[in-house]
Amino acid sequence: MKTASRYHPSRYHPVLVTLHRLLAVLILAALAVGFFALAAMENADPRKIAVRRGRRRPTASRRSCTTVSTSWSS
């Protein structure tokens, strides 16, 4: 029977897997908003600023997921 290495586990902790998947969904959502919502607006449109401000919360969520995931696996 093969044992798992200390640095290369055979399975990752479920919390790390969940954070990884959540991070992937948040990144794809940010790309979709940028591609579909922001690209279609004129640069002078005041709604564009509101959409960009609305993207701050997902950005903070991505950063916190990355920080927790990195510190957890270290």
N, CA, C and O atoms as a Tripos MOL2 file, in Angstrom:
@<TRIPOS>MOLECULE
protein
  296   295    74     0     0
PROTEIN
NO_CHARGES

@<TRIPOS>ATOM
      1 N           0.8430   -1.1880    0.0000 N.3       1 MET1
      2 CA          0.0000    0.0000    0.0000 C.3       1 MET1
      3 C           0.8820    1.2440    0.0000 C.2       1 MET1
      4 O           1.8230    1.3480    0.7870 O.2       1 MET1
      5 N           0.5800    2.1580   -0.8640 N.am      2 LYS2
      6 CA          1.3710    3.3590   -1.0150 C.3       2 LYS2
      7 C           0.9180    4.4150   -0.0100 C.2       2 LYS2
      8 O          -0.2790    4.6530    0.1470 O.2       2 LYS2
      9 N           1.8630    5.0370    0.6610 N.am      3 THR3
     10 CA          1.5150    6.0850    1.6160 C.3       3 THR3
     11 C           1.6320    7.4400    0.9480 C.2       3 THR3
     12 O           2.4230    7.6270    0.0230 O.2       3 THR3
     13 N           0.8450    8.3710    1.4240 N.am      4 ALA4
     14 CA          0.8570    9.7170    0.8530 C.3       4 ALA4
     15 C           2.0710   10.4800    1.3430 C.2       4 ALA4
     16 O           2.4420   10.3970    2.5140 O.2       4 ALA4
     17 N           2.6760   11.2080    0.4520 N.am      5 SER5
     18 CA          3.8100   12.0400    0.8020 C.3       5 SER5
     19 C           3.3240   13.2230    1.6270 C.2       5 SER5
     20 O           2.1570   13.6090    1.5590 O.2       5 SER5
     21 N           4.2160   13.7770    2.3870 N.am      6 ARG6
     22 CA          3.8440   14.9130    3.2180 C.3       6 ARG6
     23 C           3.5080   16.1360    2.3610 C.2       6 ARG6
     24 O           2.6420   16.9280    2.7320 O.2       6 ARG6
     25 N           4.1710   16.2930    1.2430 N.am      7 TYR7
     26 CA          3.9880   17.4640    0.4050 C.3       7 TYR7
     27 C           3.0020   17.2400   -0.7440 C.2       7 TYR7
     28 O           2.5340   18.2110   -1.3390 O.2       7 TYR7
     29 N           2.6850   16.0200   -1.0620 N.am      8 HIS8
     30 CA          1.7540   15.7170   -2.1410 C.3       8 HIS8
     31 C           0.6930   14.7450   -1.6330 C.2       8 HIS8
     32 O           0.7900   13.5380   -1.8570 O.2       8 HIS8
     33 N          -0.3170   15.2760   -0.9490 N.am      9 PRO9
     34 CA         -1.3420   14.3750   -0.4100 C.3       9 PRO9
     35 C          -2.1620   13.7320   -1.5300 C.2       9 PRO9
     36 O          -2.3280   14.2960   -2.6110 O.2       9 PRO9
     37 N          -2.6610   12.5470   -1.2370 N.am     10 SER10
     38 CA         -3.4820   11.8690   -2.2400 C.3      10 SER10
     39 C          -4.8680   12.4990   -2.3420 C.2      10 SER10
     40 O          -5.5190   12.4100   -3.3830 O.2      10 SER10
     41 N          -5.3180   13.1360   -1.2600 N.am     11 ARG11
     42 CA         -6.5970   13.8590   -1.2580 C.3      11 ARG11
     43 C          -6.4190   15.1670   -0.5240 C.2      11 ARG11
     44 O          -5.7080   15.2390    0.4780 O.2      11 ARG11
     45 N          -7.0650   16.1960   -1.0240 N.am     12 TYR12
     46 CA         -7.0140   17.4830   -0.3470 C.3      12 TYR12
     47 C          -8.1910   17.5960    0.6070 C.2      12 TYR12
     48 O          -9.2120   16.9300    0.4370 O.2      12 TYR12
     49 N          -8.0370   18.4360    1.5990 N.am     13 HIS13
     50 CA         -9.0880   18.6470    2.5910 C.3      13 HIS13
     51 C         -10.3150   19.2320    1.9000 C.2      13 HIS13
     52 O         -10.1790   20.0570    0.9960 O.2      13 HIS13
     53 N         -11.5100   18.8160    2.3130 N.am     14 PRO14
     54 CA        -12.7390   19.3100    1.6580 C.3      14 PRO14
     55 C         -12.8840   20.8360    1.6880 C.2      14 PRO14
     56 O         -13.4590   21.4230    0.7710 O.2      14 PRO14
     57 N         -12.3680   21.4730    2.7330 N.am     15 VAL15
     58 CA        -12.4510   22.9320    2.7970 C.3      15 VAL15
     59 C         -11.6060   23.5530    1.6870 C.2      15 VAL15
     60 O         -12.0220   24.5250    1.0580 O.2      15 VAL15
     61 N         -10.4300   22.9970    1.4490 N.am     16 LEU16
     62 CA         -9.5790   23.5090    0.3820 C.3      16 LEU16
     63 C         -10.2060   23.2880   -0.9960 C.2      16 LEU16
     64 O         -10.1070   24.1480   -1.8720 O.2      16 LEU16
     65 N         -10.8380   22.1590   -1.1790 N.am     17 VAL17
     66 CA        -11.5080   21.8820   -2.4550 C.3      17 VAL17
     67 C         -12.6620   22.8620   -2.6580 C.2      17 VAL17
     68 O         -12.8560   23.3750   -3.7610 O.2      17 VAL17
     69 N         -13.4190   23.1200   -1.6110 N.am     18 THR18
     70 CA        -14.5410   24.0490   -1.6880 C.3      18 THR18
     71 C         -14.0560   25.4670   -1.9920 C.2      18 THR18
     72 O         -14.6380   26.1580   -2.8280 O.2      18 THR18
     73 N         -12.9890   25.8990   -1.3130 N.am     19 LEU19
     74 CA        -12.4370   27.2230   -1.5810 C.3      19 LEU19
     75 C         -11.9280   27.3280   -3.0140 C.2      19 LEU19
     76 O         -12.0960   28.3620   -3.6610 O.2      19 LEU19
     77 N         -11.3210   26.2840   -3.4980 N.am     20 HIS20
     78 CA        -10.8140   26.2710   -4.8720 C.3      20 HIS20
     79 C         -11.9500   26.4180   -5.8740 C.2      20 HIS20
     80 O         -11.8520   27.1950   -6.8240 O.2      20 HIS20
     81 N         -13.0140   25.6800   -5.6620 N.am     21 ARG21
     82 CA        -14.1600   25.7570   -6.5750 C.3      21 ARG21
     83 C         -14.8700   27.1030   -6.4810 C.2      21 ARG21
     84 O         -15.2960   27.6560   -7.4960 O.2      21 ARG21
     85 N         -14.9970   27.6310   -5.2650 N.am     22 LEU22
     86 CA        -15.6090   28.9450   -5.0800 C.3      22 LEU22
     87 C         -14.7850   30.0210   -5.7740 C.2      22 LEU22
     88 O         -15.3330   30.9170   -6.4170 O.2      22 LEU22
     89 N         -13.4870   29.9280   -5.6420 N.am     23 LEU23
     90 CA        -12.6030   30.8810   -6.2980 C.3      23 LEU23
     91 C         -12.7440   30.8090   -7.8220 C.2      23 LEU23
     92 O         -12.7540   31.8410   -8.4930 O.2      23 LEU23
     93 N         -12.8530   29.6070   -8.3600 N.am     24 ALA24
     94 CA        -13.0340   29.4510   -9.8040 C.3      24 ALA24
     95 C         -14.3450   30.0830  -10.2670 C.2      24 ALA24
     96 O         -14.3780   30.7470  -11.3030 O.2      24 ALA24
     97 N         -15.4150   29.8860   -9.5160 N.am     25 VAL25
     98 CA        -16.7150   30.4660   -9.8760 C.3      25 VAL25
     99 C         -16.6580   31.9900   -9.8080 C.2      25 VAL25
    100 O         -17.1960   32.6640  -10.6860 O.2      25 VAL25
    101 N         -16.0120   32.5420   -8.7750 N.am     26 LEU26
    102 CA        -15.9180   33.9930   -8.6520 C.3      26 LEU26
    103 C         -15.0950   34.6100   -9.7790 C.2      26 LEU26
    104 O         -15.4310   35.6850  -10.2770 O.2      26 LEU26
    105 N         -14.0270   33.9410  -10.1780 N.am     27 ILE27
    106 CA        -13.2090   34.4510  -11.2840 C.3      27 ILE27
    107 C         -13.9940   34.4170  -12.5920 C.2      27 ILE27
    108 O         -13.9500   35.3710  -13.3680 O.2      27 ILE27
    109 N         -14.7060   33.3300  -12.8370 N.am     28 LEU28
    110 CA        -15.5160   33.2420  -14.0550 C.3      28 LEU28
    111 C         -16.6360   34.2800  -14.0630 C.2      28 LEU28
    112 O         -16.9600   34.8370  -15.1120 O.2      28 LEU28
    113 N         -17.2280   34.5410  -12.8960 N.am     29 ALA29
    114 CA        -18.2790   35.5570  -12.8120 C.3      29 ALA29
    115 C         -17.7120   36.9400  -13.1040 C.2      29 ALA29
    116 O         -18.3410   37.7330  -13.8040 O.2      29 ALA29
    117 N         -16.5350   37.2330  -12.5750 N.am     30 ALA30
    118 CA        -15.9130   38.5350  -12.8450 C.3      30 ALA30
    119 C         -15.5830   38.6980  -14.3280 C.2      30 ALA30
    120 O         -15.7650   39.7730  -14.8990 O.2      30 ALA30
    121 N         -15.1000   37.6320  -14.9360 N.am     31 LEU31
    122 CA        -14.8160   37.6890  -16.3710 C.3      31 LEU31
    123 C         -16.0900   37.8940  -17.1830 C.2      31 LEU31
    124 O         -16.0940   38.6500  -18.1540 O.2      31 LEU31
    125 N         -17.1570   37.2330  -16.7940 N.am     32 ALA32
    126 CA        -18.4270   37.3760  -17.5150 C.3      32 ALA32
    127 C         -18.9810   38.7860  -17.3860 C.2      32 ALA32
    128 O         -19.4640   39.3560  -18.3630 O.2      32 ALA32
    129 N         -18.9130   39.3490  -16.1880 N.am     33 VAL33
    130 CA        -19.4060   40.7200  -16.0030 C.3      33 VAL33
    131 C         -18.5760   41.6810  -16.8360 C.2      33 VAL33
    132 O         -19.1220   42.5720  -17.4860 O.2      33 VAL33
    133 N         -17.2750   41.5070  -16.8210 N.am     34 GLY34
    134 CA        -16.4250   42.3920  -17.6080 C.3      34 GLY34
    135 C         -16.6570   42.2500  -19.1010 C.2      34 GLY34
    136 O         -16.6510   43.2350  -19.8400 O.2      34 GLY34
    137 N         -16.8600   41.0290  -19.5310 N.am     35 PHE35
    138 CA        -17.0210   40.7950  -20.9720 C.3      35 PHE35
    139 C         -18.3900   41.2280  -21.4650 C.2      35 PHE35
    140 O         -18.4890   41.8900  -22.4980 O.2      35 PHE35
    141 N         -19.4450   40.8680  -20.7490 N.am     36 PHE36
    142 CA        -20.7960   41.1380  -21.2360 C.3      36 PHE36
    143 C         -21.3310   42.5040  -20.8140 C.2      36 PHE36
    144 O         -21.9760   43.1810  -21.6140 O.2      36 PHE36
    145 N         -21.0770   42.9180  -19.5820 N.am     37 ALA37
    146 CA        -21.6610   44.1710  -19.1000 C.3      37 ALA37
    147 C         -20.7800   45.3730  -19.4140 C.2      37 ALA37
    148 O         -21.2670   46.3670  -19.9520 O.2      37 ALA37
    149 N         -19.5160   45.2990  -19.0940 N.am     38 LEU38
    150 CA        -18.6580   46.4640  -19.2510 C.3      38 LEU38
    151 C         -18.2440   46.7190  -20.6940 C.2      38 LEU38
    152 O         -18.1260   47.8740  -21.1030 O.2      38 LEU38
    153 N         -18.0240   45.6810  -21.4610 N.am     39 ALA39
    154 CA        -17.5730   45.8660  -22.8370 C.3      39 ALA39
    155 C         -18.6480   46.5160  -23.7110 C.2      39 ALA39
    156 O         -18.3320   47.2210  -24.6700 O.2      39 ALA39
    157 N         -19.8950   46.2800  -23.3830 N.am     40 ALA40
    158 CA        -20.9880   46.8290  -24.1820 C.3      40 ALA40
    159 C         -21.2620   48.3010  -23.8750 C.2      40 ALA40
    160 O         -21.9210   48.9780  -24.6640 O.2      40 ALA40
    161 N         -20.7700   48.8080  -22.7440 N.am     41 MET41
    162 CA        -21.0440   50.1930  -22.3480 C.3      41 MET41
    163 C         -19.9980   51.1410  -22.9270 C.2      41 MET41
    164 O         -18.8440   50.7720  -23.1460 O.2      41 MET41
    165 N         -20.4350   52.3560  -23.1640 N.am     42 GLU42
    166 CA        -19.5060   53.4100  -23.5720 C.3      42 GLU42
    167 C         -18.6630   53.8090  -22.3630 C.2      42 GLU42
    168 O         -19.0910   53.6700  -21.2170 O.2      42 GLU42
    169 N         -17.4690   54.3010  -22.6350 N.am     43 ASN43
    170 CA        -16.5910   54.6990  -21.5340 C.3      43 ASN43
    171 C         -17.1390   55.8840  -20.7430 C.2      43 ASN43
    172 O         -16.8440   56.0160  -19.5550 O.2      43 ASN43
    173 N         -17.9170   56.7350  -21.3700 N.am     44 ALA44
    174 CA        -18.4730   57.9080  -20.7000 C.3      44 ALA44
    175 C         -19.7760   57.6080  -19.9620 C.2      44 ALA44
    176 O         -20.3170   58.4950  -19.3020 O.2      44 ALA44
    177 N         -20.2820   56.4080  -20.0530 N.am     45 ASP45
    178 CA        -21.5420   56.0370  -19.4100 C.3      45 ASP45
    179 C         -21.3640   55.9960  -17.8920 C.2      45 ASP45
    180 O         -20.4890   55.2800  -17.4050 O.2      45 ASP45
    181 N         -22.1760   56.7490  -17.1240 N.am     46 PRO46
    182 CA        -22.0340   56.7570  -15.6630 C.3      46 PRO46
    183 C         -22.3800   55.4070  -15.0170 C.2      46 PRO46
    184 O         -21.9390   55.1270  -13.9030 O.2      46 PRO46
    185 N         -23.1550   54.5840  -15.6990 N.am     47 ARG47
    186 CA        -23.4880   53.2670  -15.1370 C.3      47 ARG47
    187 C         -22.2670   52.3540  -15.0930 C.2      47 ARG47
    188 O         -22.2190   51.4140  -14.2990 O.2      47 ARG47
    189 N         -21.2860   52.6260  -15.9390 N.am     48 LYS48
    190 CA        -20.0820   51.8060  -15.9800 C.3      48 LYS48
    191 C         -19.3300   51.8910  -14.6490 C.2      48 LYS48
    192 O         -18.7670   50.9010  -14.1800 O.2      48 LYS48
    193 N         -19.3270   53.0740  -14.0520 N.am     49 ILE49
    194 CA        -18.6770   53.2430  -12.7510 C.3      49 ILE49
    195 C         -19.4160   52.4430  -11.6940 C.2      49 ILE49
    196 O         -18.7860   51.8320  -10.8310 O.2      49 ILE49
    197 N         -20.7460   52.4360  -11.7480 N.am     50 ALA50
    198 CA        -21.5290   51.6760  -10.7690 C.3      50 ALA50
    199 C         -21.2720   50.1760  -10.8990 C.2      50 ALA50
    200 O         -21.1880   49.4690   -9.8950 O.2      50 ALA50
    201 N         -21.1480   49.6990  -12.1210 N.am     51 VAL51
    202 CA        -20.8550   48.2720  -12.3270 C.3      51 VAL51
    203 C         -19.4720   47.9430  -11.7900 C.2      51 VAL51
    204 O         -19.2790   46.9020  -11.1630 O.2      51 VAL51
    205 N         -18.5140   48.8200  -12.0300 N.am     52 ARG52
    206 CA        -17.1510   48.5810  -11.5370 C.3      52 ARG52
    207 C         -17.1150   48.6050  -10.0200 C.2      52 ARG52
    208 O         -16.3810   47.8250   -9.4120 O.2      52 ARG52
    209 N         -17.8860   49.4760   -9.3990 N.am     53 ARG53
    210 CA        -17.9450   49.4950   -7.9290 C.3      53 ARG53
    211 C         -18.6090   48.2300   -7.3930 C.2      53 ARG53
    212 O         -18.2470   47.7360   -6.3240 O.2      53 ARG53
    213 N         -19.5630   47.7180   -8.1250 N.am     54 GLY54
    214 CA        -20.2370   46.4850   -7.7050 C.3      54 GLY54
    215 C         -19.3340   45.2690   -7.7610 C.2      54 GLY54
    216 O         -19.6290   44.2470   -7.1410 O.2      54 GLY54
    217 N         -18.2310   45.3690   -8.4980 N.am     55 ARG55
    218 CA        -17.2930   44.2480   -8.6030 C.3      55 ARG55
    219 C         -16.2950   44.2260   -7.4560 C.2      55 ARG55
    220 O         -15.4800   43.3070   -7.3800 O.2      55 ARG55
    221 N         -16.3320   45.2070   -6.5610 N.am     56 ARG56
    222 CA        -15.3850   45.2430   -5.4440 C.3      56 ARG56
    223 C         -15.6110   44.1030   -4.4580 C.2      56 ARG56
    224 O         -14.6510   43.5010   -3.9760 O.2      56 ARG56
    225 N         -16.8550   43.8060   -4.1570 N.am     57 ARG57
    226 CA        -17.1450   42.7520   -3.1850 C.3      57 ARG57
    227 C         -16.6740   41.3800   -3.6760 C.2      57 ARG57
    228 O         -16.0370   40.6580   -2.9100 O.2      57 ARG57
    229 N         -16.9630   40.9950   -4.9230 N.am     58 PRO58
    230 CA        -16.4090   39.7120   -5.3950 C.3      58 PRO58
    231 C         -14.8850   39.6980   -5.4140 C.2      58 PRO58
    232 O         -14.2720   38.6550   -5.1850 O.2      58 PRO58
    233 N         -14.2750   40.8360   -5.6820 N.am     59 THR59
    234 CA        -12.8130   40.8900   -5.6660 C.3      59 THR59
    235 C         -12.2950   40.6360   -4.2600 C.2      59 THR59
    236 O         -11.3220   39.9050   -4.0790 O.2      59 THR59
    237 N         -12.9310   41.2270   -3.2770 N.am     60 ALA60
    238 CA        -12.5360   40.9920   -1.8910 C.3      60 ALA60
    239 C         -12.7630   39.5340   -1.5050 C.2      60 ALA60
    240 O         -11.9680   38.9590   -0.7620 O.2      60 ALA60
    241 N         -13.8300   38.9400   -1.9990 N.am     61 SER61
    242 CA        -14.0980   37.5310   -1.7160 C.3      61 SER61
    243 C         -13.0280   36.6380   -2.3390 C.2      61 SER61
    244 O         -12.5850   35.6750   -1.7130 O.2      61 SER61
    245 N         -12.6130   36.9480   -3.5590 N.am     62 ARG62
    246 CA        -11.5530   36.1640   -4.2000 C.3      62 ARG62
    247 C         -10.2520   36.2800   -3.4300 C.2      62 ARG62
    248 O          -9.5510   35.2880   -3.2310 O.2      62 ARG62
    249 N          -9.9290   37.4790   -3.0020 N.am     63 ARG63
    250 CA         -8.6950   37.6730   -2.2370 C.3      63 ARG63
    251 C          -8.7260   36.9280   -0.9170 C.2      63 ARG63
    252 O          -7.7300   36.3210   -0.5220 O.2      63 ARG63
    253 N          -9.8670   36.9690   -0.2280 N.am     64 SER64
    254 CA         -9.9520   36.2680    1.0590 C.3      64 SER64
    255 C          -9.9050   34.7550    0.8600 C.2      64 SER64
    256 O          -9.2880   34.0550    1.6630 O.2      64 SER64
    257 N         -10.5360   34.2360   -0.1840 N.am     65 CYS65
    258 CA        -10.4710   32.7910   -0.4630 C.3      65 CYS65
    259 C          -9.0370   32.3650   -0.7640 C.2      65 CYS65
    260 O          -8.5770   31.3210   -0.3010 O.2      65 CYS65
    261 N          -8.3480   33.1730   -1.5320 N.am     66 THR66
    262 CA         -6.9570   32.8540   -1.8630 C.3      66 THR66
    263 C          -6.0800   32.8920   -0.6240 C.2      66 THR66
    264 O          -5.2220   32.0280   -0.4410 O.2      66 THR66
    265 N          -6.2890   33.8860    0.2280 N.am     67 THR67
    266 CA         -5.4970   34.0080    1.4500 C.3      67 THR67
    267 C          -5.7440   32.8310    2.3820 C.2      67 THR67
    268 O          -4.7970   32.2420    2.9040 O.2      67 THR67
    269 N          -7.0020   32.4880    2.5920 N.am     68 VAL68
    270 CA         -7.3350   31.3660    3.4790 C.3      68 VAL68
    271 C          -6.7900   30.0650    2.9080 C.2      68 VAL68
    272 O          -6.2110   29.2620    3.6400 O.2      68 VAL68
    273 N          -6.9640   29.8530    1.6320 N.am     69 SER69
    274 CA         -6.4960   28.6270    0.9960 C.3      69 SER69
    275 C          -4.9760   28.5000    1.0820 C.2      69 SER69
    276 O          -4.4560   27.4220    1.3670 O.2      69 SER69
    277 N          -4.2710   29.5900    0.8370 N.am     70 THR70
    278 CA         -2.8120   29.5640    0.8880 C.3      70 THR70
    279 C          -2.3150   29.3390    2.3040 C.2      70 THR70
    280 O          -1.3920   28.5540    2.5220 O.2      70 THR70
    281 N          -2.9140   30.0180    3.2620 N.am     71 SER71
    282 CA         -2.4540   29.8590    4.6450 C.3      71 SER71
    283 C          -2.8460   28.4900    5.2010 C.2      71 SER71
    284 O          -2.1300   27.9370    6.0360 O.2      71 SER71
    285 N          -3.9740   27.9380    4.7490 N.am     72 TRP72
    286 CA         -4.4120   26.6350    5.2230 C.3      72 TRP72
    287 C          -3.4760   25.5290    4.7410 C.2      72 TRP72
    288 O          -3.1330   24.6230    5.5000 O.2      72 TRP72
    289 N          -3.0680   25.6090    3.4840 N.am     73 SER73
    290 CA         -2.2640   24.5350    2.9070 C.3      73 SER73
    291 C          -0.7780   24.6640    3.2630 C.2      73 SER73
    292 O          -0.0190   23.7230    3.0320 O.2      73 SER73
    293 N          -0.3490   25.7810    3.8080 N.am     74 SER74
    294 CA          1.0690   25.9440    4.1580 C.3      74 SER74
    295 C           1.4400   25.2130    5.4190 C.2      74 SER74
    296 O           2.5960   25.2560    5.8400 O.2      74 SER74
@<TRIPOS>BOND
     1     1     2 1
     2     2     3 1
     3     3     4 2
     4     3     5 am
     5     5     6 1
     6     6     7 1
     7     7     8 2
     8     7     9 am
     9     9    10 1
    10    10    11 1
    11    11    12 2
    12    11    13 am
    13    13    14 1
    14    14    15 1
    15    15    16 2
    16    15    17 am
    17    17    18 1
    18    18    19 1
    19    19    20 2
    20    19    21 am
    21    21    22 1
    22    22    23 1
    23    23    24 2
    24    23    25 am
    25    25    26 1
    26    26    27 1
    27    27    28 2
    28    27    29 am
    29    29    30 1
    30    30    31 1
    31    31    32 2
    32    31    33 am
    33    33    34 1
    34    34    35 1
    35    35    36 2
    36    35    37 am
    37    37    38 1
    38    38    39 1
    39    39    40 2
    40    39    41 am
    41    41    42 1
    42    42    43 1
    43    43    44 2
    44    43    45 am
    45    45    46 1
    46    46    47 1
    47    47    48 2
    48    47    49 am
    49    49    50 1
    50    50    51 1
    51    51    52 2
    52    51    53 am
    53    53    54 1
    54    54    55 1
    55    55    56 2
    56    55    57 am
    57    57    58 1
    58    58    59 1
    59    59    60 2
    60    59    61 am
    61    61    62 1
    62    62    63 1
    63    63    64 2
    64    63    65 am
    65    65    66 1
    66    66    67 1
    67    67    68 2
    68    67    69 am
    69    69    70 1
    70    70    71 1
    71    71    72 2
    72    71    73 am
    73    73    74 1
    74    74    75 1
    75    75    76 2
    76    75    77 am
    77    77    78 1
    78    78    79 1
    79    79    80 2
    80    79    81 am
    81    81    82 1
    82    82    83 1
    83    83    84 2
    84    83    85 am
    85    85    86 1
    86    86    87 1
    87    87    88 2
    88    87    89 am
    89    89    90 1
    90    90    91 1
    91    91    92 2
    92    91    93 am
    93    93    94 1
    94    94    95 1
    95    95    96 2
    96    95    97 am
    97    97    98 1
    98    98    99 1
    99    99   100 2
   100    99   101 am
   101   101   102 1
   102   102   103 1
   103   103   104 2
   104   103   105 am
   105   105   106 1
   106   106   107 1
   107   107   108 2
   108   107   109 am
   109   109   110 1
   110   110   111 1
   111   111   112 2
   112   111   113 am
   113   113   114 1
   114   114   115 1
   115   115   116 2
   116   115   117 am
   117   117   118 1
   118   118   119 1
   119   119   120 2
   120   119   121 am
   121   121   122 1
   122   122   123 1
   123   123   124 2
   124   123   125 am
   125   125   126 1
   126   126   127 1
   127   127   128 2
   128   127   129 am
   129   129   130 1
   130   130   131 1
   131   131   132 2
   132   131   133 am
   133   133   134 1
   134   134   135 1
   135   135   136 2
   136   135   137 am
   137   137   138 1
   138   138   139 1
   139   139   140 2
   140   139   141 am
   141   141   142 1
   142   142   143 1
   143   143   144 2
   144   143   145 am
   145   145   146 1
   146   146   147 1
   147   147   148 2
   148   147   149 am
   149   149   150 1
   150   150   151 1
   151   151   152 2
   152   151   153 am
   153   153   154 1
   154   154   155 1
   155   155   156 2
   156   155   157 am
   157   157   158 1
   158   158   159 1
   159   159   160 2
   160   159   161 am
   161   161   162 1
   162   162   163 1
   163   163   164 2
   164   163   165 am
   165   165   166 1
   166   166   167 1
   167   167   168 2
   168   167   169 am
   169   169   170 1
   170   170   171 1
   171   171   172 2
   172   171   173 am
   173   173   174 1
   174   174   175 1
   175   175   176 2
   176   175   177 am
   177   177   178 1
   178   178   179 1
   179   179   180 2
   180   179   181 am
   181   181   182 1
   182   182   183 1
   183   183   184 2
   184   183   185 am
   185   185   186 1
   186   186   187 1
   187   187   188 2
   188   187   189 am
   189   189   190 1
   190   190   191 1
   191   191   192 2
   192   191   193 am
   193   193   194 1
   194   194   195 1
   195   195   196 2
   196   195   197 am
   197   197   198 1
   198   198   199 1
   199   199   200 2
   200   199   201 am
   201   201   202 1
   202   202   203 1
   203   203   204 2
   204   203   205 am
   205   205   206 1
   206   206   207 1
   207   207   208 2
   208   207   209 am
   209   209   210 1
   210   210   211 1
   211   211   212 2
   212   211   213 am
   213   213   214 1
   214   214   215 1
   215   215   216 2
   216   215   217 am
   217   217   218 1
   218   218   219 1
   219   219   220 2
   220   219   221 am
   221   221   222 1
   222   222   223 1
   223   223   224 2
   224   223   225 am
   225   225   226 1
   226   226   227 1
   227   227   228 2
   228   227   229 am
   229   229   230 1
   230   230   231 1
   231   231   232 2
   232   231   233 am
   233   233   234 1
   234   234   235 1
   235   235   236 2
   236   235   237 am
   237   237   238 1
   238   238   239 1
   239   239   240 2
   240   239   241 am
   241   241   242 1
   242   242   243 1
   243   243   244 2
   244   243   245 am
   245   245   246 1
   246   246   247 1
   247   247   248 2
   248   247   249 am
   249   249   250 1
   250   250   251 1
   251   251   252 2
   252   251   253 am
   253   253   254 1
   254   254   255 1
   255   255   256 2
   256   255   257 am
   257   257   258 1
   258   258   259 1
   259   259   260 2
   260   259   261 am
   261   261   262 1
   262   262   263 1
   263   263   264 2
   264   263   265 am
   265   265   266 1
   266   266   267 1
   267   267   268 2
   268   267   269 am
   269   269   270 1
   270   270   271 1
   271   271   272 2
   272   271   273 am
   273   273   274 1
   274   274   275 1
   275   275   276 2
   276   275   277 am
   277   277   278 1
   278   278   279 1
   279   279   280 2
   280   279   281 am
   281   281   282 1
   282   282   283 1
   283   283   284 2
   284   283   285 am
   285   285   286 1
   286   286   287 1
   287   287   288 2
   288   287   289 am
   289   289   290 1
   290   290   291 1
   291   291   292 2
   292   291   293 am
   293   293   294 1
   294   294   295 1
   295   295   296 2
@<TRIPOS>SUBSTRUCTURE
     1 MET1         2 RESIDUE 1 A MET
     2 LYS2         6 RESIDUE 1 A LYS
     3 THR3        10 RESIDUE 1 A THR
     4 ALA4        14 RESIDUE 1 A ALA
     5 SER5        18 RESIDUE 1 A SER
     6 ARG6        22 RESIDUE 1 A ARG
     7 TYR7        26 RESIDUE 1 A TYR
     8 HIS8        30 RESIDUE 1 A HIS
     9 PRO9        34 RESIDUE 1 A PRO
    10 SER10       38 RESIDUE 1 A SER
    11 ARG11       42 RESIDUE 1 A ARG
    12 TYR12       46 RESIDUE 1 A TYR
    13 HIS13       50 RESIDUE 1 A HIS
    14 PRO14       54 RESIDUE 1 A PRO
    15 VAL15       58 RESIDUE 1 A VAL
    16 LEU16       62 RESIDUE 1 A LEU
    17 VAL17       66 RESIDUE 1 A VAL
    18 THR18       70 RESIDUE 1 A THR
    19 LEU19       74 RESIDUE 1 A LEU
    20 HIS20       78 RESIDUE 1 A HIS
    21 ARG21       82 RESIDUE 1 A ARG
    22 LEU22       86 RESIDUE 1 A LEU
    23 LEU23       90 RESIDUE 1 A LEU
    24 ALA24       94 RESIDUE 1 A ALA
    25 VAL25       98 RESIDUE 1 A VAL
    26 LEU26      102 RESIDUE 1 A LEU
    27 ILE27      106 RESIDUE 1 A ILE
    28 LEU28      110 RESIDUE 1 A LEU
    29 ALA29      114 RESIDUE 1 A ALA
    30 ALA30      118 RESIDUE 1 A ALA
    31 LEU31      122 RESIDUE 1 A LEU
    32 ALA32      126 RESIDUE 1 A ALA
    33 VAL33      130 RESIDUE 1 A VAL
    34 GLY34      134 RESIDUE 1 A GLY
    35 PHE35      138 RESIDUE 1 A PHE
    36 PHE36      142 RESIDUE 1 A PHE
    37 ALA37      146 RESIDUE 1 A ALA
    38 LEU38      150 RESIDUE 1 A LEU
    39 ALA39      154 RESIDUE 1 A ALA
    40 ALA40      158 RESIDUE 1 A ALA
    41 MET41      162 RESIDUE 1 A MET
    42 GLU42      166 RESIDUE 1 A GLU
    43 ASN43      170 RESIDUE 1 A ASN
    44 ALA44      174 RESIDUE 1 A ALA
    45 ASP45      178 RESIDUE 1 A ASP
    46 PRO46      182 RESIDUE 1 A PRO
    47 ARG47      186 RESIDUE 1 A ARG
    48 LYS48      190 RESIDUE 1 A LYS
    49 ILE49      194 RESIDUE 1 A ILE
    50 ALA50      198 RESIDUE 1 A ALA
    51 VAL51      202 RESIDUE 1 A VAL
    52 ARG52      206 RESIDUE 1 A ARG
    53 ARG53      210 RESIDUE 1 A ARG
    54 GLY54      214 RESIDUE 1 A GLY
    55 ARG55      218 RESIDUE 1 A ARG
    56 ARG56      222 RESIDUE 1 A ARG
    57 ARG57      226 RESIDUE 1 A ARG
    58 PRO58      230 RESIDUE 1 A PRO
    59 THR59      234 RESIDUE 1 A THR
    60 ALA60      238 RESIDUE 1 A ALA
    61 SER61      242 RESIDUE 1 A SER
    62 ARG62      246 RESIDUE 1 A ARG
    63 ARG63      250 RESIDUE 1 A ARG
    64 SER64      254 RESIDUE 1 A SER
    65 CYS65      258 RESIDUE 1 A CYS
    66 THR66      262 RESIDUE 1 A THR
    67 THR67      266 RESIDUE 1 A THR
    68 VAL68      270 RESIDUE 1 A VAL
    69 SER69      274 RESIDUE 1 A SER
    70 THR70      278 RESIDUE 1 A THR
    71 SER71      282 RESIDUE 1 A SER
    72 TRP72      286 RESIDUE 1 A TRP
    73 SER73      290 RESIDUE 1 A SER
    74 SER74      294 RESIDUE 1 A SER
